[in-house]
Amino acid sequence: QVHLVESGGGLVQAGASLRISCAASGGIFSRYAMGWFRQAPGKEREFVSRINRGGGTTWYADSVRGRFTISRDNARNTVNLQMNSLKPEDTATYYCAADTVLGGDISASAEYAYWGQGTQVTVSS
């Protein structure tokens, strides 16, 4: 069983930066690809970013590419999302998720077996 806990969310102004983190426990972190998703009120959960097990390959949604950077520290069992040039449309609850099986659609929620409780990011205009 993998337990994920997000932190670092908050309220910022448009154009600002924010770094959110996810701490994992209960499993062998380096065996999992990790993803970030977000969900705004009234909208479906959407893929934001993913990083492979070793940290050498990353994926991003078009809406965040060039502004967000995902990273991981396998020694500390953490995955981070550095968010720059934030926009009001980035406002959402952000969730980290662990992909323990691999091989499916990396942007699909169903690919990820474990989820954190989420951290709120609010960007004011």
C-alpha positions in Angstrom: 0.0 0.0 0.0 1.4 3.4 -1.0 0.5 6.5 0.9 0.8 9.9 -0.7 0.6 13.3 1.0 0.7 16.5 -1.0 1.8 19.9 0.5 2.7 23.4 -0.6 -0.5 24.7 -2.1 -1.8 28.2 -1.4 -3.1 31.4 -2.8 -0.9 33.4 -5.2 -1.4 36.2 -7.7 -1.2 35.6 -11.4 2.4 35.5 -12.7 3.7 34.1 -9.4 5.4 30.8 -8.8 4.5 28.0 -6.4 6.1 24.6 -5.7 4.0 21.7 -4.5 5.4 18.5 -3.2 4.2 14.9 -2.6 5.7 12.6 -0.1 5.3 8.9 -0.5 5.5 6.1 2.0 4.6 2.4 2.3 6.2 1.2 -0.9 9.4 1.2 -3.0 9.1 4.7 -4.5 11.7 4.2 -7.2 9.5 1.5 -8.8 6.6 3.9 -9.5 6.1 6.4 -12.2 4.5 9.5 -10.6 2.0 11.9 -12.0 0.2 15.1 -11.1 -3.4 15.8 -11.9 -5.7 18.6 -11.1 -9.4 19.2 -10.8 -11.2 22.5 -10.8 -14.7 22.9 -9.4 -17.3 21.6 -11.9 -14.6 20.1 -14.1 -13.2 16.7 -14.7 -9.8 15.7 -13.3 -7.1 16.4 -15.8 -3.6 15.2 -16.4 -0.9 17.8 -15.7 2.5 16.0 -15.7 4.3 12.7 -15.2 7.8 11.6 -14.5 9.3 8.1 -15.0 10.8 6.0 -12.3 14.3 7.2 -12.7 13.4 10.8 -13.3 14.9 11.1 -16.7 11.8 11.3 -18.7 8.9 13.7 -18.2 5.6 14.5 -19.8 3.4 17.6 -19.7 -0.1 18.7 -20.7 0.0 21.3 -23.4 -1.6 23.8 -21.0 1.4 23.7 -18.6 4.3 22.8 -20.8 7.1 25.5 -20.5 5.7 26.8 -17.2 5.6 23.7 -14.9 8.5 21.4 -14.1 8.2 18.0 -12.5 11.0 16.4 -10.6 11.6 13.6 -8.1 14.0 12.6 -5.4 14.0 8.8 -5.0 16.3 9.1 -1.9 13.7 11.2 -0.2 10.6 9.5 -1.7 9.3 12.8 -3.0 8.0 14.3 -6.2 7.7 18.0 -6.8 5.9 20.3 -9.2 7.4 23.7 -9.8 4.8 26.0 -11.2 5.8 29.3 -12.8 3.9 32.0 -14.5 0.7 30.9 -12.9 -2.6 31.8 -14.4 -6.1 32.0 -12.9 -7.0 29.0 -15.0 -4.4 26.9 -13.1 -6.7 27.2 -10.0 -7.6 23.7 -8.9 -6.9 21.0 -6.4 -3.7 19.2 -7.4 -3.3 15.5 -6.8 -0.2 13.3 -7.0 -0.6 9.8 -8.1 1.5 6.6 -8.4 1.5 4.4 -11.4 2.6 1.0 -10.1 1.8 -1.1 -13.2 3.0 1.0 -16.2 2.2 0.4 -19.8 -1.2 2.2 -20.2 -2.4 5.6 -21.0 -0.2 7.9 -18.9 -2.7 10.7 -19.0 -5.6 8.6 -17.8 -6.6 8.6 -14.1 -7.3 4.9 -14.3 -3.6 4.3 -15.0 -2.7 5.3 -11.4 -3.4 3.1 -8.5 -2.7 5.4 -5.6 -3.7 9.0 -5.0 -3.0 11.7 -2.4 -5.7 13.7 -0.8 -4.9 16.8 -2.8 -3.6 20.3 -2.2 -5.4 23.5 -3.2 -3.8 26.0 -5.5 -5.6 29.3 -6.1 -4.4 31.9 -8.5 -6.0 35.3 -8.3 -6.1 37.7 -11.3 
